[in-house]
């Protein structure tokens, strides 16, 4: 199923595939540094993340510090896409985002907000801020909730951790607001990364640790979806009720080696 | 529709019907003090609240201070019911409840938690505590989320405010856990209050400001559900897609006067 069509390019999730987050910068997942090196040498690769608690620059710096060699321009994160959507639609967001990323949104008009833009705000998901966002959605007819990603949780070094999707679900429950996801599994987000590879979607694979956003999301639009047993991966997902990955590998290195070794033989 | 059967007793919601909450104790809603007085004189009344940020004693003290004259034993809140459920089922809850109510749970074993018990924790809905609750539900198979009430929001003097249901929705989204509501609209919770009145459910009315929990919940089990246009009431609920109250009055006093005046005429 995985190798019945050639694999000419790779879309890689970052958190849980390249590294696990922690309070002091994170830890590279065994073999991932070498896997990325091999991908740059022998194939094509872009990094497609729902990460919204780091700017692209932060993420690049962090990965470089951990030992990864990659090009900053190959990293896709939702923040620039979100800024673009806000500007094009004349939206003035209430920003419920991580304090480290606030500067990225400096150009946006946030006076008298008419929508909510939410990222993985971590400790900034306070009752006070959640209420401020709630009131905007309740009191402004047709105001919309935008979330950068919609994950249920992600893996930190200290264990699984609630992701932005949970806090989005809270606001939706209380307001019945409209909701748009900026990031995976949104089709246009995946396709921007595929286009960057100058390949067709049938020619690439998506490798991630989120069975719904990464694997299911990719499969839904015709991209092969592969799972790693790292990051937030849970044993019960081997028999997930909704998503069956095209392949499950122990980690990124194993999957990359299998595919590239096979390519060489053909 | 409202008066085609005699009304022999009243179930009253508290917050938004008797008073609106605020940071300094709350404000009585106009006419409610007199309405309660008249109900005690001319009919039967119990108070059925989903309030979990105050103990019954706090709530009684607060209402008394605001000028209400009522019996403490006529107040139903979810905390004693929750404690009873925990004990009967040998559950050791992770408590995500308001700091002012923590003492009420002193008797419970909370070591090595095997479920989550959540109330309206207000400022204690921190990212850290939400994550602790999340991990228990994710990592303990069959562990259940109990919420005291399941409201979307309630009215404070400073505006609408997220209720416990929102934070429950967040945990459900991320864990797919089982969920039990302790409080309205749970049938057994309503019926305990009806039984206290020594009446049949067809003989009582429920008056509340929550169209789903109070009005819809009562109607679902055969109790007439009446709405006040106070508290969290929203104009768009005059044509709510799911719930049509048996009567909508401007406030508690108006409804009580109409029913009791009618009773006298008959």
Interface residues (C-beta under 8 A of the other chain):
Chain A: X121 X122 X123 X124 X125 X126 X127 X128 X130 X131 X134 X135 X138 X139 X152 X153 X159 X160 X161 X162 X163 X165 X166 X167 X168 X169 X170 X171 X172 X173 X174 X175
Chain B: X121 X122 X123 X124 X125 X126 X127 X128 X130 X131 X134 X135 X138 X139 X152 X153 X159 X160 X161 X162 X163 X165 X166 X167 X168 X169 X170 X171 X172 X173 X174 X175
